[in-house]
Amino acid sequence: MDALAEAVMSGASREDLERLTPPQDYLAAHLRREDVDMFHGVADKDVRKSLRVGTVSMPQLAPDEVLIAVLASSINYNTVWSAMFEPVPTFRFLEQFARQGHWQARHDQPYQVVGSDAAGVVVRLGSGVRHWSVGDHVVVSPAYVDDQEPGTHADGMMGGGQLAWGFETNFGGLAHYAVVRASQLIPKPAHLSWEEAACNTLCAGTAYRMLVGEHGARIKQGDVVLVWGATGGLGAYAAQFVRNGGGIAVGVVGSERKAQLARALGCKVVLNRQELGLDSHTGDDPTLTLKLGRRLGAAIRREVGEDPHVVFDYVGQATFGISVFVVRRGGVVVTCGSSTGYRHHYDNRYLWMKLKRIVGSHVANLAEQWECNRLISLGSIVPMLSALYPLDDVGEAARLVQTNKHIGKVGVLCLAPRAGLGITDPARRAAVGEDRLAMLRSG
């Protein structure tokens, strides 16, 4: 560990941190351009083979950027896509970004540091950064936006230059240090440990925008909301938002253990996808899609008495046709991802003739992230951390997500030497309760 990192871990003052020079190289989980063809013709694209942990060069800071000493990060499915080099190698994104010139050119390297979540300490400020100081404890929004673009000022996610940090950019969060724009910074919830804080921003923010924010489904009291994968990284936050908003969450899960967790998260109804015959469905057979949709709809009506107002779908190809079919007349299917494949097939008759809507959603703008973070800071929403790995074992952590053997979020310790560090408001933590904060880590 370098001197600056050691100072961060010892709780050094802002003045002491400012006196220390960042290292020229740092440890990071990264992909190599030379490996992009390694999975051609291979059935199992095992991300443990492509994710490397080693030193990379420290980039220079742009005026609107900060350098963060990363204490913890987490695995998201975009890192799995990156490490499989699918649907396209993300080095193409870096090349495209670099063609803008100026500071963007730094991103086109023979390596890409991945990771779209981080919690840590600000250790350097670009010359144009305001409102933040060295020593601040922060979490990072993955929305990498251009504040000089007109669309950004209406909604940060609508700017044409909006990118996913650590996926479409370099210098991401699965590392000892990360480079982020000041417009990505959010105060770290003081009652959370580093690893608990690091697992929220991408998934909780995304679920907030999909369900609560003005650009999504805008759920209201009494809404029936079908949540696919209700104990997954996104679904577990969705279930909490539905519960808090007075809705009726109907969770779909794959095991009795997950069913118990879904109920604890606030799902009033839990359905096992295996019992419904959904487990092996790929979404390619339209006749089977309608058959399974009718079966699922009947199960929901039997338990709730009516069809869902909203379907929360991030599973994609395997579920999307069913989602469009099962949502009620005038209802909304809100989607943010496609972990089972991005070519969705659905019967359009059930969309147009029943006046349903499909809403595409992507991450969250900074205002939405701050509102979501406020709920986390209040303890209304709790972290969904279920497992924790050291940075050296990041490949195993990503493999767990790749093979869908996880629940909630899988965390990664970066500079933090052990779990449980970084808590600066123990009174708030006690009020929220250790059992709630460790909900997915118990039993």
FIMAR-537743 format. One record per residue (C-alpha): residue in one letter; x, y, z. Coordinates in steps of 0.2 Angstrom, whole numbers, padded with zeros to 4 digits, always signed. Layout:
N
AXYZ ...
***
This chain:
443
M+0000+0000+0000 D+0007+0017-0005 A+0009+0032+0007 L-0006+0041+0002 A-0017+0025+0004 E-0009+0022+0021 A-0014+0040+0026 V-0032+0037+0021 M-0033+0021+0031 S-0026+0029+0046 G-0039+0043+0046 A-0026+0057+0041 S-0032+0075+0041 R-0036+0085+0025 E-0019+0094+0026 D-0009+0078+0028 L-0018+0070+0013 E-0015+0086+0003 R+0004+0085+0007 L+0006+0067+0000 T+0008+0063-0019 P-0003+0050-0027 P+0007+0035-0033 Q+0012+0034-0052 D+0004+0017-0053 Y-0010+0008-0043 L-0018-0009-0041 A-0034-0011-0052 A-0045-0025-0059 H-0044-0022-0077 L-0046-0030-0095 R-0033-0030-0108 R-0036-0026-0126 E-0025-0041-0131 D-0038-0053-0124 V-0054-0047-0133 D-0054-0063-0144 M-0050-0075-0131 F-0068-0081-0130 H-0072-0084-0148 G-0080-0101-0151 V-0080-0104-0132 A-0096-0109-0124 D-0092-0104-0106 K-0085-0086-0106 D-0078-0088-0089 V-0074-0070-0083 R-0061-0076-0071 K-0050-0079-0086 S-0052-0061-0093 L-0052-0050-0077 R-0034-0046-0072 V-0028-0038-0056 G-0012-0028-0058 T-0004-0011-0058 V-0010+0002-0071 S-0003+0020-0073 M-0011+0034-0063 P-0020+0046-0076 Q-0019+0065-0074 L-0034+0074-0067 A-0045+0085-0078 P-0051+0101-0071 D-0068+0094-0067 E-0062+0078-0059 V-0057+0071-0042 L-0046+0056-0037 I-0054+0045-0025 A-0045+0032-0014 V-0057+0017-0016 L-0061+0008+0000 A-0074-0004-0008 S-0083-0007-0024 S-0096-0020-0030 I-0100-0031-0045 N-0113-0026-0057 Y-0119-0035-0073 N-0111-0022-0084 T-0094-0028-0078 V-0099-0046-0082 W-0103-0040-0100 S-0086-0031-0101 A-0077-0046-0095 M-0085-0057-0108 F-0082-0044-0122 E-0100-0045-0126 P-0111-0039-0135 V-0096-0029-0141 P-0079-0026-0133 T-0080-0011-0122 F-0063-0005-0129 R-0074+0001-0143 F-0082+0013-0131 L-0065+0020-0126 E-0059+0022-0143 Q-0075+0032-0148 F-0074+0043-0132 A-0055+0046-0135 R-0059+0053-0153 Q-0067+0068-0145 G-0049+0073-0140 H-0043+0084-0125 W-0045+0075-0109 Q-0055+0061-0116 A-0040+0054-0126 R-0033+0047-0109 H-0047+0034-0109 D-0040+0025-0124 Q-0028+0013-0116 P-0022-0005-0119 Y-0032-0009-0103 Q-0048-0004-0095 V-0051-0002-0077 V-0069-0008-0074 G-0082-0006-0060 S-0097+0006-0059 D-0098+0007-0040 A-0087+0014-0027 A-0086+0021-0009 G-0070+0030-0004 V-0061+0046+0001 V-0057+0061-0010 V-0038+0063-0011 R-0036+0075-0025 L-0047+0089-0033 G-0046+0096-0051 S-0043+0114-0053 G-0061+0117-0057 V-0070+0107-0043 R-0081+0116-0031 H-0091+0110-0016 W-0080+0096-0012 S-0064+0094-0001 V-0050+0082+0001 G-0054+0070+0015 D-0073+0069+0010 H-0081+0052+0012 V-0091+0049-0004 V-0100+0036-0015 V-0100+0038-0034 S-0114+0039-0046 P-0111+0029-0062 A-0119+0042-0073 Y-0104+0051-0082 V-0112+0066-0090 D-0106+0081-0099 D-0112+0097-0090 Q-0109+0108-0105 E-0122+0098-0116 P-0140+0106-0116 G-0149+0090-0113 T-0140+0087-0097 H-0148+0102-0089 A-0166+0095-0092 D-0161+0077-0086 G-0143+0071-0085 M-0148+0054-0092 M-0154+0063-0108 G-0138+0071-0114 G-0131+0062-0129 G-0114+0061-0121 Q-0120+0052-0106 L-0109+0037-0102 A-0109+0023-0089 W-0093+0026-0079 G-0082+0010-0078 F-0091+0002-0093 E-0090+0015-0106 T-0076+0025-0098 N-0059+0020-0091 F-0053+0022-0073 G-0068+0013-0064 G-0071+0008-0046 L-0064-0009-0045 A-0047-0003-0040 H-0037+0006-0026 Y-0040+0023-0035 A-0053+0029-0046 V-0055+0045-0057 V-0073+0052-0057 R-0081+0069-0062 A-0086+0080-0048 S-0104+0078-0054 Q-0104+0060-0049 L-0100+0063-0031 I-0113+0059-0017 P-0110+0060+0002 K-0107+0043+0009 P-0121+0038+0022 A-0112+0039+0038 H-0120+0024+0047 L-0114+0012+0033 S-0097+0003+0032 W-0087+0006+0016 E-0093-0011+0008 E-0111-0007+0012 A-0111+0010+0005 A-0102+0004-0011 C-0115-0008-0016 N-0130+0004-0018 T-0127+0018-0030 L-0130+0009-0047 C-0143-0003-0042 A-0153+0007-0029 G-0152+0023-0040 T-0158+0013-0056 A-0173+0006-0046 Y-0177+0023-0039 R-0178+0031-0056 M-0188+0016-0063 L-0201+0016-0050 V-0201+0032-0040 G-0194+0046-0051 E-0203+0057-0063 H-0195+0048-0078 G-0201+0031-0073 A-0217+0022-0068 R-0221+0034-0054 I-0229+0021-0043 K-0242+0026-0031 Q-0251+0018-0016 G-0260+0002-0019 D-0251-0001-0036 V-0247-0020-0039 V-0229-0021-0045 L-0222-0037-0052 V-0204-0038-0048 W-0194-0051-0058 G-0179-0057-0048 A-0185-0049-0032 T-0169-0054-0023 G-0157-0049-0036 G-0146-0033-0036 L-0160-0023-0044 G-0175-0032-0038 A-0171-0032-0020 Y-0170-0013-0020 A-0186-0012-0031 A-0196-0022-0018 Q-0191-0010-0004 F-0196+0005-0014 V-0213-0003-0018 R-0216-0007+0000 N-0211+0010+0006 G-0222+0018-0007 G-0238+0009-0001 G-0238-0003-0016 I-0241-0022-0017 A-0225-0030-0022 V-0226-0047-0031 G-0209-0055-0032 V-0203-0069-0044 V-0189-0079-0037 G-0181-0096-0040 S-0180-0104-0023 E-0188-0106-0006 R-0173-0097+0002 K-0175-0082-0010 A-0194-0082-0007 Q-0190-0080+0012 L-0179-0065+0008 A-0191-0058-0004 R-0205-0058+0010 A-0192-0050+0022 L-0189-0036+0009 G-0207-0032+0008 C-0215-0043-0006 K-0233-0047-0001 V-0234-0061-0013 V-0219-0072-0019 L-0220-0084-0034 N-0207-0097-0038 R-0203-0097-0056 Q-0199-0115-0056 E-0216-0120-0050 L-0223-0109-0064 G-0213-0117-0077 L-0203-0101-0081 D-0186-0107-0076 S-0180-0113-0094 H-0190-0101-0104 T-0179-0091-0116 G-0192-0080-0123 D-0190-0086-0141 D-0206-0096-0142 P-0221-0084-0144 T-0234-0098-0141 L-0225-0103-0125 T-0223-0085-0120 L-0242-0082-0120 K-0245-0099-0111 L-0233-0094-0097 G-0240-0076-0097 R-0258-0083-0094 R-0251-0095-0080 L-0242-0081-0071 G-0257-0069-0073 A-0268-0081-0066 A-0257-0084-0051 I-0256-0065-0048 R-0274-0063-0049 R-0277-0078-0037 E-0265-0070-0024 V-0269-0052-0026 G-0286-0051-0035 E-0280-0040-0050 D-0267-0038-0063 P-0251-0028-0060 H-0250-0010-0064 V-0232-0010-0066 V-0219-0024-0071 F-0201-0021-0066 D-0190-0030-0079 Y-0171-0031-0080 V-0170-0049-0085 G-0174-0046-0103 Q-0176-0058-0117 A-0182-0073-0106 T-0196-0062-0097 F-0200-0047-0108 G-0214-0055-0118 I-0222-0061-0103 S-0221-0044-0095 V-0229-0035-0109 F-0243-0048-0109 V-0246-0049-0090 V-0247-0030-0086 R-0264-0024-0085 R-0273-0013-0098 G-0265+0004-0097 G-0251-0003-0087 V-0232+0000-0088 V-0217-0011-0091 V-0201-0002-0086 T-0185-0010-0091 C-0167-0006-0088 G-0157-0021-0094 S-0156-0038-0102 S-0146-0050-0092 T-0153-0065-0102 G-0151-0057-0119 Y-0156-0040-0127 R-0167-0046-0141 H-0184-0045-0134 H-0199-0053-0142 Y-0217-0049-0138 D-0234-0049-0146 N-0238-0031-0150 R-0257-0034-0150 Y-0257-0034-0131 L-0247-0018-0131 W-0256-0007-0143 M-0274-0014-0141 K-0273-0013-0122 L-0264+0004-0122 K-0249-0002-0112 R-0233+0007-0111 I-0215+0002-0111 V-0203+0014-0102 G-0184+0012-0105 S-0174+0018-0090 H-0155+0020-0088 V-0146+0023-0071 A-0152+0039-0063 N-0148+0058-0064 L-0138+0066-0050 A-0154+0073-0042 E-0162+0056-0042 Q-0146+0049-0035 W-0146+0061-0020 E-0164+0058-0016 C-0161+0039-0016 N-0145+0042-0005 R-0156+0052+0007 L-0167+0037+0009 I-0152+0026+0012 S-0145+0038+0025 L-0162+0039+0034 G-0162+0020+0035 S-0178+0018+0024 I-0168+0008+0011 V-0155-0004+0017 P-0140-0011+0007 M-0142-0027-0002 L-0124-0033+0001 S-0124-0052+0002 A-0106-0058-0001 L-0089-0049+0000 Y-0072-0053-0009 P-0055-0045-0008 L-0049-0036-0024 D-0037-0050-0028 D-0052-0062-0030 V-0063-0050-0041 G-0064-0064-0054 E-0073-0075-0042 A-0084-0061-0037 A-0089-0058-0055 R-0091-0076-0059 L-0104-0078-0045 V-0114-0064-0053 Q-0111-0071-0071 T-0118-0089-0065 N-0132-0081-0056 K-0128-0089-0040 H-0129-0074-0030 I-0142-0064-0021 G-0142-0045-0019 K-0125-0037-0022 V-0108-0044-0022 G-0096-0032-0014 V-0077-0030-0016 L-0065-0024-0003 C-0052-0013-0012 L-0041-0003+0000 A-0051-0007+0015 P-0042-0022+0024 R-0058-0029+0032 A-0076-0027+0033 G-0085-0016+0045 L-0074+0000+0043 G-0079+0018+0039 I-0094+0019+0051 T-0095+0037+0057 D-0113+0037+0064 P-0115+0022+0076 A-0130+0030+0084 R-0139+0030+0067 R-0133+0012+0063 A-0140+0006+0080 A-0157+0015+0076 V-0158+0006+0059 G-0153-0011+0066 E-0139-0023+0062 D-0152-0036+0057 R-0159-0025+0044 L-0142-0020+0037 A-0136-0037+0036 M-0152-0045+0030 L-0144-0054+0015 R-0129-0059+0025 S-0138-0069+0039 G-0143-0087+0038 
***
